[in-house]
Amino acid sequence: MDADFYAILEIMRGVDQESIEAAYRRLALLYHPDLNRSPEATRKMQEVNMAYMILRNPAKRAVYDRDHGIPAVSFRANPVAAKEPYRARAVYNPVQPPPRMVTDPAPGSETQLLTFYIEQSTYAFNILDVESVNMMQPILQHLRAPLFIEGLVTYRSQRLPVIDLRRHLGYPNLPTTRDTRILVVKFDGIATGLIVDSTGVPMRVENNQIEAPHPLSDDNQAPFVKGIVHNGFQVVVILDLPALLTQHEYEELKNFVR
């Protein structure tokens, strides 16, 4: 293995697992075959998949680091992939998102999407997954907050954990603007805020117009990409809400709100 897997994922050696996951989410969206049709993108995605499959696994990462003379990692924050990265953590435990039930809609039926924007790209959730859209507000920091949670906000007389979706997808942080919004959703029944750059108008699409995402390789796909919709010249990426968090993050979220 002569390739520099850390350089391929555009991260520093010794980063924590959250930074690896965020870097992969960003690069998977950048070079996804449904979003980037260039031959260079296909080659790059193959490299990203290989690097991710090694570095996301603690045992394989340890062997790779040893074979390349890389000292034992200390899990520093990652200034490259996230700019304002996740704080350092002592251990990591990458796992797959929890299993979920998928019900296929009836042929010819419609799906209503809520569109939103991050880094000038258009994303969407099924509108049924979004409880409300709210103006940005000050975030209350909390010492017990897991690495992927920014803090707490007040919502309907209760405190909700909030996740910066921009940072969670591996994009650099930007100051909030008058367009910044908080989408209130539920992860396994836990009300949570997702910070996005801005929101668009709801859109209705026929289910037969939603393209299933192509796999990123023969044995790998981005589980957080649920489908692709072409709206004129606009490409809308439908994100699968439950798959945005790993099982470990689900457990941390549940422990945090107890």
N, C-alpha and C positions, 0 to 999 in steps of 0.2 A: 504494500500500500504506500505509494509514493505521494499520493495527493494530500494536500493540506486540507483536511476536512474542516478545520476551524475557519480557514480563509474562505472556503467554499460557502459556508453558512454566514460569512461576514460577521464573525464573533471572535472574541479574544479567548485564548486558552484559559481554563480555570473558571469559566462562567458557571452560573447555577443552571439548574434544569429549566427553570421558567424562561431564562433568556434563550436557551436552545429551542424550546417550544415556540416562543414568540418569533424567533428568526425564521424557523421553518414555516410558520403560518404566513409570514410576510412574503417569503420567496415562493411558496407554493401558489399564492395568489398572483404573484408577479409573472411566473412562468407557466401557469396552468395552461394546458393545451387548448382549453376552450376560450382562453383570454389572450393568449399570445401564440400566434400561428407561425412564428419564424422558426427556421431550422435551428438557429442558435438557441432559442428558448427550449426546444426539445432536448438538446444536448445538455444545457445548463440544468434542466429539471432532473435529468438522470444523475448528474453529479450531486445535486442537492439531496436527492433521495438516498444515494449511497452514503453521503456524509451523515445525514440524519439518522439512518438506520444504525450506524455505528455509535454516534455520540449520544443518542437517546438511551442507549442501553449501558448501565453502569459497568458491567463486566467487560463488554466489548470496548467501551471507552477506555477502561483501565489498561487493557492489552494494547490498544492503539497508542496511548500515551507512553507506555513503557517502551514499545518498539521504536518510537520516534524520539526517545530521550526527553520526554516532557515530564517535568516534576509533578508529583502528586498535586492534584488540584486543591485550591483553597476556596473555591466558589466565590470569586469576586463578582461584583456587578459588571454588566456588559455595556460599555459606552458606545459600541459600534452599532449593534442591531436595534437598540431601543433608545439611545441617546440619554433618556432619563430612565434608566433600567430598573429592573426589579432589585430589591435589596438582596444582599448576600444571605445565603442560608447554609446550614451545616451539612444537610443530607438531602438527597432527592430520591424519588421513587416513581419513575415514569410508568404509567399504566394507560390502558385504553379507556375511552369514555364508557360510561355505564351502558348496558344494553337498553334499548328502547323499542317500544312497539311502533310499527309504522303501518298506518292504514291508507291504502291507495284510494284516492278520490274516485268517484264514479266517472266513467268516460263522458266527456263533453261538459263536465262541470267546471266551475270557475274557482280561482283562488284569488283572494284579495291580499295584496302585499303592501307593507309600509316601507317605503324607500328611505334610505339615509345615506349620508356621504362621509367618507373618510379618505383623506389623501387624494381628493379629486376623483375617487372611484365610487361607483354606485352599488350599494348593497341593499338587501331587503330581508325582512322577516315576514313570515305569515302574520297578517294583522291580528289574528286571533291569539298570537303569542305575546302581544304587546298590550299591557293593561292601560298605560297612559303615556303621553309625551309631555315633558315638563321643562321649564326653563332651568338653566344652570343655576346653582346656588353654592354657597361656601360649603366645603367639605370638612367635617370634623374628623381630625386625625385620631386614631385609636392604636394604642400600643400592642394590642392583641391581634390586630388585623393581619391576615395572611398576606404574603408577598404580592399577590395579584389583585388585592383589594385596596383601593385608594383611601377609604375611610367610610364615614357615615353621612347621610343627608336626612333631613326631615321630610317625611311624606305622610300626609294624612294622620298627623299626630303620632307617628312612629318613626323610628330610626331605621333606615335601610342601608345595607352595604352597597357600595358603588364600585364598578369596574370601569376603568378607562379602556374602551374597546379599541381605540387607536393604539395604545401601548400593548394591549393584549394581542393584537395582530402584528406586532413587531414594528410599527411605524414610530418615528420620533415624536416626542411630545411637542405640542404647540400651545401657546396661551389660549385661554378660552375667549370666545367672541360673543357678540350678541346673538349669533346663530347657534351656538353650542346648546345641545339638548341632552336631557336624561330620559332614556326609555326605561320604563318600569316593566320588567318581565319577571318570570318565575323559573328558577332552576330547582327542579324536584320539589316544587311547592314553596320555595323560599323566595319571597319578593326581593328583587335585586335591581339596582339601577345600572344602566349601561350608558356611558358618556360617549356621544358621537359628535362629529363636527357640525352637522346640521341634518335636517330632515326634509324629505320631499313630500309630494302629494301621494296619497294612496293610489294604487293602480290595480285594476282587475285584469287578469290574464286567463285565457282558456288553459286548462291543464295540459292539453296536447301541444301547447306552445312552450311549455317548460321543458328544456332539454336536460336530460340526466347528465351529470358531469362525467367526463371521460376519466378513467383512472390515470394517475400520474406515472404509473409503471405497471408491469404485469402483476405485481403483488402488493401494490400500494396505491392508496388514493387519499385525497384530503377529506376526512369524514365531516369536516365543518362546512363543506360546500354541498348544498342540497340540490341545486339546480341552476341553470342559466336561462335568462330571458333576454331576447333581443327586442328592444323597443326603439324602432327606427335605427339610428346610428348609436344608440345607447345600449351598453351591455350591462344588465343588472345581475349581480351575483346573489342568489338566495342562500343565506347562511342557515345552517341547521342549528338552532339555538341549543339543544341539549349537548351537542357535540363540541361546543366551544370550550367546555371545561373538561379536564381529565377527571378520572375517578378520585385521584388524590385531592384535586381542587374542590370537588364536591364535598369530600369529607371535611376539608378545612373550612369550607363555607358553613356547613352544618354545625361544626364545633364553635365557630365564631358567633353565630346568632343564638346559641343556647342561652 
